Amino acid sequence: AIVGQPNVGKSSLLNMLIGEERSIVTPMAGTTRDTIHQRYNKYGHDFYLVDTAGLRRKARVKEDLEYYSVLRSIRAIEDCDVCIFMIDAQQGIHAQDMAIFRLIEKNMKGAVIVVNKWDLMEKDNSSVNLFTDYIHKKIAPFTDVPIVFTSVMEKQRVFKALEEAVHVYENRVKKIKTSALNDFLLPIIENNPPPAIKGKYVKIKYVTQLPTRTPQFAFFCNLPQYVNESYRRFLENKMREKFDFAGVP
């Protein structure tokens, strides 16, 4: 699903990828009212691209038509595998962008962030790194997300966004063998055990991936209630470094 605020270039991206004017594009924000499904079967790929209406704050949604457009866009996020989340390079990330990103995360969807209209920015050698750091600060703690800088109008790095989306999908359906998980994680846990609380020590004995549609892992231990959030983050980061779950909550 291609999601984002109004007028960031979602419909232009769909048209560019499929090579025809499937979605209406105008300079007016809010032209797309309905979700548009388009099968994409080029270059060995086969999936549906979904163009969505721009998502705005409830206070700004004045008419019934837009209200239902927003509902359909939210449903598109809930139904998809991966979201191509577009932001406008000139506008940066606003509270509404963050609300969309958290919706993607909450629904355990894959994410690729596309910074569009990058050609309109004044740039130097460090611009990409600075903007990447800015995005990471905004979306923390879930920062392991591919970021692609594009200009849909100039046809720059558009297919890179699609390649990243496919890669994120593969990460989302990935299954790690229990033996590989334990061989990697148990020595790390032994060298960096969870901090003791009230004189009690947490002993993690075993790790396995659950048979869920998205990557979820169970750690079997004696006192799970004493494992704090920062230690969970530590283990998650180690797993991300080793097994590549880029773009996947």
Stockholm file with secondary structure:
# STOCKHOLM 1.0

chainA/1-249         AIVGQPNVGKSSLLNMLIGEERSIVTPMAGTTRDTIHQRYNKYGHDFYLVDTAGLRRKARVKEDLEYYSVLRSIRAIEDCDVCIFMIDAQQGIHAQDMAIFRLIEKNMKGAVIVVNKWDLMEKDNSSVNLFTDYIHKKIAPFTDVPIVFTSVMEKQRVFKALEEAVHVYENRVKKIKTSALNDFLLPIIENNPPPAIKGKYVKIKYVTQLPTRTPQFAFFCNLPQYVNESYRRFLENKMREKFDFAGVP
#=GR chainA/1-249 SS CEEESTTSSHHHHHHHHHTSCCSCCCSSTTCCCSCEEEEECCTTCCEEEEECCCCCCGGGCCSHHHHHHHHHHHHHHHHCSEEEEEEETTTCCCHHHHHHHHHHHHTTCEEEEEEECGGGSCCCTTHHHHHHHHHHHHHTTCCCCCEEECBTTTTBSHHHHHHHHHHHHHHHTCCCCHHHHHHHHHHHHHHSCCCCBTTBCCCEEEEEECSSSSCCEEEEESCGGGCCHHHHHHHHHHHHHHHCCTTCC
#=GC SS_cons         CEEESTTSSHHHHHHHHHTSCCSCCCSSTTCCCSCEEEEECCTTCCEEEEECCCCCCGGGCCSHHHHHHHHHHHHHHHHCSEEEEEEETTTCCCHHHHHHHHHHHHTTCEEEEEEECGGGSCCCTTHHHHHHHHHHHHHTTCCCCCEEECBTTTTBSHHHHHHHHHHHHHHHTCCCCHHHHHHHHHHHHHHSCCCCBTTBCCCEEEEEECSSSSCCEEEEESCGGGCCHHHHHHHHHHHHHHHCCTTCC
//
